[in-house]
Amino acid sequence: MDVLIIAPEVPAYAHPGDAGADLVSAEALTLPPGGRALVGTGVRIALPDGYVAFVVPRSGLAAKHGITIVNSPGTVDAGYRGEIKVTLLNTDAETAYDIAVGDRIAQLIVMPVPTARFIPVETLPESARGEGGFGSTGYQTGKGSNA
């Protein structure tokens, strides 16, 4: 699928088969401990109708430095033509994190998305899950029991 793009550096997939293409910072800044910043990428895209792009955190930045995205996933709609910016958050309580121009800060995942038709009804069909949510299915403890 072709995506029209204006960018100082075109997002690239690090490995064949990767779902996310790396977005890089278009600006240099320091994220103080607990700080957040809206970081420009210089990337503007034109997605075809029926597609969406999601901006998601890079797992290495999260695991090694505590850097994540506040509104993850960020949603880029097909009709949006502005710059893709990333709201980064430094979750480390003690260490600042420096970002240089060209540093990989997020990934962009492009996917097809159907348009839903919402049909008002009085009741919904039953399901195995029902109304259970927020941890209602429990978890495995390693001893073979549910908690």
C-alpha positions in Angstrom: 0.0 0.0 0.0 1.3 3.5 -0.9 1.3 6.3 1.6 2.0 9.8 0.4 4.5 11.5 2.7 6.3 14.8 3.3 9.2 14.2 5.7 12.8 15.2 6.3 13.4 11.5 7.1 11.0 8.9 5.8 9.9 6.3 8.5 11.7 3.0 7.9 11.1 -0.6 9.0 14.1 -1.9 10.9 13.6 -5.5 9.9 11.6 -7.4 7.2 8.2 -8.2 8.6 8.1 -5.5 11.3 4.7 -4.0 11.9 6.0 -0.6 12.9 8.2 1.9 11.0 10.4 4.1 13.1 9.6 7.7 13.6 12.5 10.0 14.5 12.7 13.3 16.4 12.9 16.5 14.3 14.1 18.4 17.4 16.6 18.1 20.2 15.4 18.3 23.8 15.8 16.9 27.3 13.0 15.2 29.1 13.5 15.8 32.8 12.5 13.1 35.3 8.7 12.8 35.2 8.6 15.3 32.4 6.6 15.2 29.2 6.9 17.0 25.8 5.2 17.1 22.5 8.0 16.2 20.1 7.8 16.9 16.4 8.8 14.3 13.8 8.5 16.5 10.7 6.3 13.7 9.1 3.1 14.5 7.3 1.1 11.7 5.6 -1.9 11.2 3.5 -3.5 7.9 4.3 -6.1 6.5 2.0 -9.7 6.3 3.3 -10.2 3.1 5.2 -6.8 3.2 6.9 -5.5 4.5 10.2 -2.0 5.0 11.5 -1.2 4.3 15.2 1.8 6.0 16.9 3.1 3.5 19.6 6.1 3.5 22.0 9.4 1.8 21.2 9.8 -1.1 23.6 13.6 -0.5 24.0 13.1 3.1 25.1 10.5 2.0 27.6 12.5 -0.9 29.1 15.9 0.8 29.2 15.0 4.5 29.9 11.3 4.6 31.0 10.3 6.6 27.9 6.8 6.0 26.8 3.9 7.8 25.0 1.2 9.5 27.0 -1.7 8.9 24.7 -0.6 5.5 23.3 -1.6 4.6 20.8 -1.9 8.0 19.2 -4.4 7.8 16.3 -3.7 9.4 12.9 -6.9 9.5 10.9 -7.0 9.3 7.1 -8.1 12.9 6.8 -5.4 14.4 9.0 -2.6 16.3 7.1 -0.7 17.9 9.9 2.7 17.0 11.3 2.7 13.8 13.4 3.9 14.7 16.9 4.6 12.4 19.7 3.8 13.1 23.4 6.7 11.5 25.2 6.8 10.9 28.9 9.9 10.2 31.0 8.6 7.8 33.7 12.1 7.7 35.4 11.9 9.6 38.7 15.6 10.4 38.9 17.2 10.5 35.4 16.7 13.0 32.6 16.7 11.7 29.0 18.3 13.5 26.1 16.7 13.3 22.6 18.7 14.4 19.6 17.5 15.2 16.1 17.2 11.8 14.3 16.7 9.7 17.4 14.1 7.0 17.0 11.3 8.0 19.4 8.2 6.0 18.3 6.8 3.6 15.8 4.1 4.1 13.2 1.7 1.2 12.4 -0.6 1.6 9.4 -3.6 -0.6 9.3 -6.9 -1.0 7.5 -9.9 0.0 9.6 -13.5 -0.6 8.7 -16.2 2.0 9.4 -18.6 0.7 11.9 -22.4 1.0 11.5 -23.9 1.5 15.0 -27.3 -0.1 15.2 -29.4 0.9 18.2 -31.1 -2.0 20.0 -32.9 -2.7 23.3 -30.7 -5.7 24.3 -27.4 -7.2 23.2 -26.8 -10.9 22.4 -25.3 -13.0 25.2 -21.6 -13.9 25.3 -19.4 -16.1 27.3 -17.8 -13.0 28.9 -21.0 -11.1 29.5 -20.5 -7.9 31.5 -17.2 -9.0 33.2 -14.3 -6.6 32.8 -11.3 -5.0 34.5 -9.6 -8.2 35.6 -12.7 -10.4 35.8 -11.0 -13.3 34.1 -8.2 -13.5 36.7 -4.6 -14.5 35.9 -2.4 -17.6 36.2 -0.2 -17.6 39.4 2.3 -20.2 38.2 0.8 -22.8 40.6 -2.0 -23.7 38.2 -4.8 -21.7 40.0 -6.7 -18.6 39.1 -6.5 -15.6 41.4 
